[in-house]
């Protein structure tokens, strides 16, 4: 049985596109980006916020 593959995309307000293969990936990538580029915002975001802003796409 073929499982559907997804990827996650989050467009940061600074214009950068972040991508992850799984929920955990996009959360990790986004936090790394926040810490590197927006350290003042890094503490105010939580996993739920990241996933709320991220969009999930089906891989084609
Ligand atoms: Zn950014």
PDB file of the backbone (N, CA, C, O) and the ligand in Angstrom, with CONECT records:
HET     ZN  A 101       1
ATOM      1  N   UNK A   1       0.837  -1.189   0.000  1.00  0.00           N
ATOM      2  CA  UNK A   1       0.000   0.000   0.000  1.00  0.00           C
ATOM      3  C   UNK A   1       0.874   1.242   0.000  1.00  0.00           C
ATOM      4  O   UNK A   1       1.830   1.356   0.766  1.00  0.00           O
ATOM      5  N   UNK A   2       0.529   2.140  -0.855  1.00  0.00           N
ATOM      6  CA  UNK A   2       1.346   3.345  -1.012  1.00  0.00           C
ATOM      7  C   UNK A   2       0.882   4.414  -0.039  1.00  0.00           C
ATOM      8  O   UNK A   2      -0.279   4.824  -0.044  1.00  0.00           O
ATOM      9  N   UNK A   3       1.779   4.841   0.765  1.00  0.00           N
ATOM     10  CA  UNK A   3       1.437   5.917   1.686  1.00  0.00           C
ATOM     11  C   UNK A   3       1.638   7.247   1.007  1.00  0.00           C
ATOM     12  O   UNK A   3       2.590   7.446   0.254  1.00  0.00           O
ATOM     13  N   UNK A   4       0.744   8.135   1.280  1.00  0.00           N
ATOM     14  CA  UNK A   4       0.838   9.465   0.702  1.00  0.00           C
ATOM     15  C   UNK A   4       1.969  10.230   1.379  1.00  0.00           C
ATOM     16  O   UNK A   4       2.109  10.212   2.602  1.00  0.00           O
ATOM     17  N   UNK A   5       2.748  10.883   0.582  1.00  0.00           N
ATOM     18  CA  UNK A   5       3.857  11.642   1.159  1.00  0.00           C
ATOM     19  C   UNK A   5       3.516  13.124   1.222  1.00  0.00           C
ATOM     20  O   UNK A   5       2.969  13.710   0.288  1.00  0.00           O
ATOM     21  N   UNK A   6       3.853  13.681   2.331  1.00  0.00           N
ATOM     22  CA  UNK A   6       3.581  15.101   2.540  1.00  0.00           C
ATOM     23  C   UNK A   6       4.882  15.865   2.757  1.00  0.00           C
ATOM     24  O   UNK A   6       5.910  15.291   3.116  1.00  0.00           O
ATOM     25  N   UNK A   7       4.811  17.132   2.538  1.00  0.00           N
ATOM     26  CA  UNK A   7       5.878  17.983   3.030  1.00  0.00           C
ATOM     27  C   UNK A   7       5.255  19.246   3.597  1.00  0.00           C
ATOM     28  O   UNK A   7       4.119  19.599   3.280  1.00  0.00           O
ATOM     29  N   UNK A   8       6.003  19.899   4.416  1.00  0.00           N
ATOM     30  CA  UNK A   8       5.504  21.084   5.112  1.00  0.00           C
ATOM     31  C   UNK A   8       6.239  22.308   4.642  1.00  0.00           C
ATOM     32  O   UNK A   8       7.448  22.286   4.408  1.00  0.00           O
ATOM     33  N   UNK A   9       5.486  23.378   4.511  1.00  0.00           N
ATOM     34  CA  UNK A   9       6.074  24.621   4.054  1.00  0.00           C
ATOM     35  C   UNK A   9       5.622  25.751   4.973  1.00  0.00           C
ATOM     36  O   UNK A   9       4.441  25.873   5.300  1.00  0.00           O
ATOM     37  N   UNK A  10       6.560  26.550   5.372  1.00  0.00           N
ATOM     38  CA  UNK A  10       6.217  27.705   6.186  1.00  0.00           C
ATOM     39  C   UNK A  10       6.878  28.933   5.590  1.00  0.00           C
ATOM     40  O   UNK A  10       8.099  28.996   5.448  1.00  0.00           O
ATOM     41  N   UNK A  11       6.062  29.895   5.251  1.00  0.00           N
ATOM     42  CA  UNK A  11       6.611  31.134   4.714  1.00  0.00           C
ATOM     43  C   UNK A  11       6.769  32.118   5.857  1.00  0.00           C
ATOM     44  O   UNK A  11       5.791  32.619   6.412  1.00  0.00           O
ATOM     45  N   UNK A  12       8.002  32.381   6.190  1.00  0.00           N
ATOM     46  CA  UNK A  12       8.289  33.318   7.271  1.00  0.00           C
ATOM     47  C   UNK A  12       7.963  34.735   6.798  1.00  0.00           C
ATOM     48  O   UNK A  12       8.157  35.059   5.626  1.00  0.00           O
ATOM     49  N   UNK A  13       7.469  35.579   7.710  1.00  0.00           N
ATOM     50  CA  UNK A  13       7.186  36.970   7.336  1.00  0.00           C
ATOM     51  C   UNK A  13       8.393  37.694   6.747  1.00  0.00           C
ATOM     52  O   UNK A  13       8.212  38.680   6.033  1.00  0.00           O
ATOM     53  N   UNK A  14       9.604  37.246   7.016  1.00  0.00           N
ATOM     54  CA  UNK A  14      10.791  37.900   6.475  1.00  0.00           C
ATOM     55  C   UNK A  14      11.007  37.524   5.016  1.00  0.00           C
ATOM     56  O   UNK A  14      11.904  38.057   4.365  1.00  0.00           O
ATOM     57  N   UNK A  15      10.186  36.604   4.495  1.00  0.00           N
ATOM     58  CA  UNK A  15      10.271  36.268   3.083  1.00  0.00           C
ATOM     59  C   UNK A  15      10.940  34.940   2.799  1.00  0.00           C
ATOM     60  O   UNK A  15      10.965  34.478   1.658  1.00  0.00           O
ATOM     61  N   UNK A  16      11.478  34.331   3.829  1.00  0.00           N
ATOM     62  CA  UNK A  16      12.155  33.065   3.620  1.00  0.00           C
ATOM     63  C   UNK A  16      11.154  31.910   3.662  1.00  0.00           C
ATOM     64  O   UNK A  16      10.217  31.916   4.459  1.00  0.00           O
ATOM     65  N   UNK A  17      11.363  30.931   2.803  1.00  0.00           N
ATOM     66  CA  UNK A  17      10.517  29.745   2.798  1.00  0.00           C
ATOM     67  C   UNK A  17      11.234  28.606   3.498  1.00  0.00           C
ATOM     68  O   UNK A  17      12.361  28.248   3.155  1.00  0.00           O
ATOM     69  N   UNK A  18      10.556  28.050   4.481  1.00  0.00           N
ATOM     70  CA  UNK A  18      11.135  26.948   5.238  1.00  0.00           C
ATOM     71  C   UNK A  18      10.383  25.681   4.880  1.00  0.00           C
ATOM     72  O   UNK A  18       9.163  25.687   4.719  1.00  0.00           O
ATOM     73  N   UNK A  19      11.126  24.605   4.759  1.00  0.00           N
ATOM     74  CA  UNK A  19      10.506  23.365   4.329  1.00  0.00           C
ATOM     75  C   UNK A  19      10.950  22.203   5.199  1.00  0.00           C
ATOM     76  O   UNK A  19      12.111  22.117   5.599  1.00  0.00           O
ATOM     77  N   UNK A  20      10.018  21.316   5.483  1.00  0.00           N
ATOM     78  CA  UNK A  20      10.351  20.131   6.263  1.00  0.00           C
ATOM     79  C   UNK A  20       9.594  18.934   5.751  1.00  0.00           C
ATOM     80  O   UNK A  20       8.498  19.069   5.205  1.00  0.00           O
ATOM     81  N   UNK A  21      10.169  17.770   5.923  1.00  0.00           N
ATOM     82  CA  UNK A  21       9.545  16.548   5.411  1.00  0.00           C
ATOM     83  C   UNK A  21       8.443  16.052   6.341  1.00  0.00           C
ATOM     84  O   UNK A  21       7.488  15.413   5.900  1.00  0.00           O
ATOM     85  N   UNK A  22       8.582  16.348   7.612  1.00  0.00           N
ATOM     86  CA  UNK A  22       7.606  15.897   8.601  1.00  0.00           C
ATOM     87  C   UNK A  22       7.275  17.048   9.535  1.00  0.00           C
ATOM     88  O   UNK A  22       7.897  18.109   9.498  1.00  0.00           O
ATOM     89  N   UNK A  23       6.272  16.804  10.376  1.00  0.00           N
ATOM     90  CA  UNK A  23       5.918  17.800  11.379  1.00  0.00           C
ATOM     91  C   UNK A  23       7.114  18.179  12.227  1.00  0.00           C
ATOM     92  O   UNK A  23       7.373  19.357  12.469  1.00  0.00           O
ATOM     93  N   UNK A  24       7.846  17.158  12.680  1.00  0.00           N
ATOM     94  CA  UNK A  24       9.012  17.425  13.529  1.00  0.00           C
ATOM     95  C   UNK A  24      10.056  18.228  12.784  1.00  0.00           C
ATOM     96  O   UNK A  24      10.691  19.120  13.347  1.00  0.00           O
ATOM     97  N   UNK A  25      10.229  17.903  11.507  1.00  0.00           N
ATOM     98  CA  UNK A  25      11.213  18.612  10.694  1.00  0.00           C
ATOM     99  C   UNK A  25      10.890  20.091  10.575  1.00  0.00           C
ATOM    100  O   UNK A  25      11.752  20.944  10.793  1.00  0.00           O
ATOM    101  N   UNK A  26       9.646  20.391  10.230  1.00  0.00           N
ATOM    102  CA  UNK A  26       9.306  21.795  10.005  1.00  0.00           C
ATOM    103  C   UNK A  26       9.423  22.570  11.319  1.00  0.00           C
ATOM    104  O   UNK A  26       9.805  23.740  11.322  1.00  0.00           O
ATOM    105  N   UNK A  27       9.099  21.923  12.415  1.00  0.00           N
ATOM    106  CA  UNK A  27       9.243  22.587  13.712  1.00  0.00           C
ATOM    107  C   UNK A  27      10.718  22.861  13.997  1.00  0.00           C
ATOM    108  O   UNK A  27      11.079  23.958  14.424  1.00  0.00           O
ATOM    109  N   UNK A  28      11.564  21.866  13.763  1.00  0.00           N
ATOM    110  CA  UNK A  28      13.004  22.047  13.986  1.00  0.00           C
ATOM    111  C   UNK A  28      13.581  23.140  13.096  1.00  0.00           C
ATOM    112  O   UNK A  28      14.300  24.026  13.555  1.00  0.00           O
ATOM    113  N   UNK A  29      13.246  23.054  11.807  1.00  0.00           N
ATOM    114  CA  UNK A  29      13.771  24.013  10.840  1.00  0.00           C
ATOM    115  C   UNK A  29      13.311  25.426  11.190  1.00  0.00           C
ATOM    116  O   UNK A  29      14.081  26.383  11.100  1.00  0.00           O
ATOM    117  N   UNK A  30      12.050  25.541  11.589  1.00  0.00           N
ATOM    118  CA  UNK A  30      11.507  26.862  11.893  1.00  0.00           C
ATOM    119  C   UNK A  30      12.137  27.451  13.149  1.00  0.00           C
ATOM    120  O   UNK A  30      12.449  28.641  13.195  1.00  0.00           O
ATOM    121  N   UNK A  31      12.322  26.622  14.160  1.00  0.00           N
ATOM    122  CA  UNK A  31      12.956  27.128  15.375  1.00  0.00           C
ATOM    123  C   UNK A  31      14.407  27.519  15.115  1.00  0.00           C
ATOM    124  O   UNK A  31      14.892  28.515  15.652  1.00  0.00           O
ATOM    125  N   UNK A  32      15.091  26.740  14.296  1.00  0.00           N
ATOM    126  CA  UNK A  32      16.474  27.075  13.958  1.00  0.00           C
ATOM    127  C   UNK A  32      16.516  28.424  13.244  1.00  0.00           C
ATOM    128  O   UNK A  32      17.380  29.258  13.517  1.00  0.00           O
ATOM    129  N   UNK A  33      15.572  28.624  12.326  1.00  0.00           N
ATOM    130  CA  UNK A  33      15.498  29.888  11.599  1.00  0.00           C
ATOM    131  C   UNK A  33      15.163  31.038  12.543  1.00  0.00           C
ATOM    132  O   UNK A  33      15.776  32.103  12.476  1.00  0.00           O
ATOM    133  N   UNK A  34      14.191  30.818  13.420  1.00  0.00           N
ATOM    134  CA  UNK A  34      13.815  31.866  14.371  1.00  0.00           C
ATOM    135  C   UNK A  34      15.004  32.259  15.247  1.00  0.00           C
ATOM    136  O   UNK A  34      15.267  33.443  15.463  1.00  0.00           O
ATOM    137  N   UNK A  35      15.708  31.261  15.742  1.00  0.00           N
ATOM    138  CA  UNK A  35      16.837  31.550  16.635  1.00  0.00           C
ATOM    139  C   UNK A  35      17.935  32.292  15.898  1.00  0.00           C
ATOM    140  O   UNK A  35      18.597  33.163  16.463  1.00  0.00           O
ATOM    141  N   UNK A  36      18.128  31.937  14.608  1.00  0.00           N
ATOM    142  CA  UNK A  36      19.200  32.558  13.839  1.00  0.00           C
ATOM    143  C   UNK A  36      18.836  33.966  13.381  1.00  0.00           C
ATOM    144  O   UNK A  36      19.662  34.877  13.435  1.00  0.00           O
ATOM    145  N   UNK A  37      17.582  34.140  12.926  1.00  0.00           N
ATOM    146  CA  UNK A  37      17.203  35.405  12.283  1.00  0.00           C
ATOM    147  C   UNK A  37      16.298  36.276  13.130  1.00  0.00           C
ATOM    148  O   UNK A  37      16.305  37.500  12.999  1.00  0.00           O
ATOM    149  N   UNK A  38      15.535  35.665  13.980  1.00  0.00           N
ATOM    150  CA  UNK A  38      14.580  36.440  14.788  1.00  0.00           C
ATOM    151  C   UNK A  38      14.661  36.010  16.251  1.00  0.00           C
ATOM    152  O   UNK A  38      13.682  35.521  16.814  1.00  0.00           O
ATOM    153  N   UNK A  39      15.817  36.190  16.855  1.00  0.00           N
ATOM    154  CA  UNK A  39      16.008  35.691  18.224  1.00  0.00           C
ATOM    155  C   UNK A  39      14.997  36.277  19.212  1.00  0.00           C
ATOM    156  O   UNK A  39      14.677  35.657  20.226  1.00  0.00           O
ATOM    157  N   UNK A  40      14.499  37.481  18.906  1.00  0.00           N
ATOM    158  CA  UNK A  40      13.528  38.092  19.817  1.00  0.00           C
ATOM    159  C   UNK A  40      12.182  37.388  19.762  1.00  0.00           C
ATOM    160  O   UNK A  40      11.390  37.477  20.700  1.00  0.00           O
ATOM    161  N   UNK A  41      11.920  36.681  18.650  1.00  0.00           N
ATOM    162  CA  UNK A  41      10.642  35.982  18.505  1.00  0.00           C
ATOM    163  C   UNK A  41      10.723  34.518  18.916  1.00  0.00           C
ATOM    164  O   UNK A  41       9.701  33.869  19.142  1.00  0.00           O
ATOM    165  N   UNK A  42      11.930  34.011  19.009  1.00  0.00           N
ATOM    166  CA  UNK A  42      12.101  32.569  19.197  1.00  0.00           C
ATOM    167  C   UNK A  42      11.420  32.071  20.467  1.00  0.00           C
ATOM    168  O   UNK A  42      10.901  30.956  20.502  1.00  0.00           O
ATOM    169  N   UNK A  43      11.423  32.899  21.505  1.00  0.00           N
ATOM    170  CA  UNK A  43      10.864  32.433  22.769  1.00  0.00           C
ATOM    171  C   UNK A  43       9.346  32.505  22.828  1.00  0.00           C
ATOM    172  O   UNK A  43       8.715  31.858  23.665  1.00  0.00           O
ATOM    173  N   UNK A  44       8.761  33.304  21.924  1.00  0.00           N
ATOM    174  CA  UNK A  44       7.313  33.478  22.002  1.00  0.00           C
ATOM    175  C   UNK A  44       6.564  32.430  21.186  1.00  0.00           C
ATOM    176  O   UNK A  44       5.351  32.273  21.322  1.00  0.00           O
ATOM    177  N   UNK A  45       7.294  31.722  20.346  1.00  0.00           N
ATOM    178  CA  UNK A  45       6.628  30.714  19.524  1.00  0.00           C
ATOM    179  C   UNK A  45       6.768  29.336  20.136  1.00  0.00           C
ATOM    180  O   UNK A  45       7.778  28.990  20.747  1.00  0.00           O
ATOM    181  N   UNK A  46       5.710  28.565  19.945  1.00  0.00           N
ATOM    182  CA  UNK A  46       5.750  27.179  20.372  1.00  0.00           C
ATOM    183  C   UNK A  46       5.395  26.305  19.190  1.00  0.00           C
ATOM    184  O   UNK A  46       4.968  26.777  18.136  1.00  0.00           O
ATOM    185  N   UNK A  47       5.588  25.023  19.401  1.00  0.00           N
ATOM    186  CA  UNK A  47       5.330  24.051  18.345  1.00  0.00           C
ATOM    187  C   UNK A  47       3.964  24.263  17.683  1.00  0.00           C
ATOM    188  O   UNK A  47       3.837  24.185  16.461  1.00  0.00           O
ATOM    189  N   UNK A  48       2.947  24.532  18.504  1.00  0.00           N
ATOM    190  CA  UNK A  48       1.595  24.704  17.971  1.00  0.00           C
ATOM    191  C   UNK A  48       1.514  25.896  17.029  1.00  0.00           C
ATOM    192  O   UNK A  48       0.812  25.853  16.019  1.00  0.00           O
ATOM    193  N   UNK A  49       2.234  26.958  17.364  1.00  0.00           N
ATOM    194  CA  UNK A  49       2.218  28.144  16.502  1.00  0.00           C
ATOM    195  C   UNK A  49       2.844  27.837  15.153  1.00  0.00           C
ATOM    196  O   UNK A  49       2.339  28.234  14.103  1.00  0.00           O
ATOM    197  N   UNK A  50       3.955  27.122  15.212  1.00  0.00           N
ATOM    198  CA  UNK A  50       4.658  26.774  13.974  1.00  0.00           C
ATOM    199  C   UNK A  50       3.726  25.944  13.080  1.00  0.00           C
ATOM    200  O   UNK A  50       3.586  26.214  11.887  1.00  0.00           O
ATOM    201  N   UNK A  51       3.103  24.944  13.675  1.00  0.00           N
ATOM    202  CA  UNK A  51       2.257  24.057  12.877  1.00  0.00           C
ATOM    203  C   UNK A  51       1.006  24.767  12.394  1.00  0.00           C
ATOM    204  O   UNK A  51       0.449  24.412  11.355  1.00  0.00           O
ATOM    205  N   UNK A  52       0.563  25.764  13.135  1.00  0.00           N
ATOM    206  CA  UNK A  52      -0.591  26.527  12.718  1.00  0.00           C
ATOM    207  C   UNK A  52      -0.259  27.366  11.473  1.00  0.00           C
ATOM    208  O   UNK A  52      -1.093  27.537  10.583  1.00  0.00           O
ATOM    209  N   UNK A  53       0.957  27.876  11.434  1.00  0.00           N
ATOM    210  CA  UNK A  53       1.354  28.731  10.310  1.00  0.00           C
ATOM    211  C   UNK A  53       1.835  27.928   9.110  1.00  0.00           C
ATOM    212  O   UNK A  53       1.792  28.397   7.973  1.00  0.00           O
ATOM    213  N   UNK A  54       2.289  26.721   9.381  1.00  0.00           N
ATOM    214  CA  UNK A  54       2.825  25.892   8.296  1.00  0.00           C
ATOM    215  C   UNK A  54       1.680  25.283   7.492  1.00  0.00           C
ATOM    216  O   UNK A  54       0.588  25.051   8.012  1.00  0.00           O
ATOM    217  N   UNK A  55       1.951  25.036   6.235  1.00  0.00           N
ATOM    218  CA  UNK A  55       0.955  24.376   5.397  1.00  0.00           C
ATOM    219  C   UNK A  55       1.490  23.026   4.976  1.00  0.00           C
ATOM    220  O   UNK A  55       2.683  22.870   4.713  1.00  0.00           O
ATOM    221  N   UNK A  56       0.605  22.058   4.914  1.00  0.00           N
ATOM    222  CA  UNK A  56       1.012  20.731   4.505  1.00  0.00           C
ATOM    223  C   UNK A  56       0.585  20.485   3.073  1.00  0.00           C
ATOM    224  O   UNK A  56      -0.563  20.722   2.699  1.00  0.00           O
ATOM    225  N   UNK A  57       1.511  20.014   2.297  1.00  0.00           N
ATOM    226  CA  UNK A  57       1.230  19.724   0.888  1.00  0.00           C
ATOM    227  C   UNK A  57       1.474  18.251   0.608  1.00  0.00           C
ATOM    228  O   UNK A  57       2.306  17.602   1.241  1.00  0.00           O
ATOM    229  N   UNK A  58       0.728  17.750  -0.352  1.00  0.00           N
ATOM    230  CA  UNK A  58       0.954  16.378  -0.809  1.00  0.00           C
ATOM    231  C   UNK A  58       2.049  16.402  -1.861  1.00  0.00           C
ATOM    232  O   UNK A  58       2.019  17.202  -2.796  1.00  0.00           O
ATOM    233  N   UNK A  59       3.011  15.514  -1.692  1.00  0.00           N
ATOM    234  CA  UNK A  59       4.073  15.404  -2.687  1.00  0.00           C
ATOM    235  C   UNK A  59       3.526  14.793  -3.957  1.00  0.00           C
ATOM    236  O   UNK A  59       2.797  13.801  -3.923  1.00  0.00           O
ATOM    237  N   UNK A  60       3.884  15.392  -5.071  1.00  0.00           N
ATOM    238  CA  UNK A  60       3.377  14.853  -6.334  1.00  0.00           C
ATOM    239  C   UNK A  60       4.499  14.214  -7.135  1.00  0.00           C
ATOM    240  O   UNK A  60       4.263  13.705  -8.231  1.00  0.00           O
TER     241      UNK A  60
HETATM  242 ZN    ZN A 101      12.279  34.734   8.980  1.00  0.00          ZN
END
